[in-house]
């Protein structure tokens, strides 16, 4: 590797340290090089354990399988999550009973809900708070049902047997589910057992299950399985699917919705 190549890799590491992630497109513009050159830099950093490649770029590697706190997650991929929320809202119909999973990505759906007569079930404190605020402002006319249970202050959610039992009392039209990892073979996975159990129960109760995931979640597999790709009907992402997704999408008739492409 040339001296200039080493300097560029140090710059990539600086960006990862500051932002936690970096996109290949950003690096192509920054360094004025080809995608292949950027891919080589990321391959070398990943082989050294200094970066973790994801769809469209790289993220800072984590030494532990640990879910970031809610407030930290809120700062990541904000623009991408708003794109996902806008697209996901198009799937909702007047009068639907909707499950809104915990996490920062499902939150992006709320501001785009213009349908009438909705019933929203959630175990997310931030989601319930935003929905109440919008109801008081006249921007949401539906019902909000909060699913109680064991409270996680760090992640601002409830989980456990009480939450799952509450979910079992409802038939859900559409479940909007968050994930930590989305893999073409491993399916939907999570960093937390309690979170995965609630999401799994919601999918079981739903007529349609929609995964909301930004591109940094693609290609990852974590310890706790939420479900397989056969369990969901739609994936809403900020990027079109890569080649390795073509076969499972075709075999399962699974709809992938992205800003520039609908598969």
Secondary structure, 3 states (H helix, E strand, C coil): CCHHHHHHHHHHHHHHHHHCEEEHHHHHHHHCCCHHHHHHHHHHHHHCCCCEEECCEEECCCCCCCCCCHHHHCCCCHHHHHHHHHHHHCCCCCCCEEEECCCHHHHHHHCCCCCCCCEEEECEHHHHHHHHHHHHCCCCCCEEEECCCEEECCCCEEECHHHHHHHCCCCEEEEEEECCEEECCCEEEECCHHHHHHHHHHHHHEEEEEEECCHHHECCCCCEEEECHHHCCEEECCCCCCHHHHHHHHHHCCEEECCCCEC
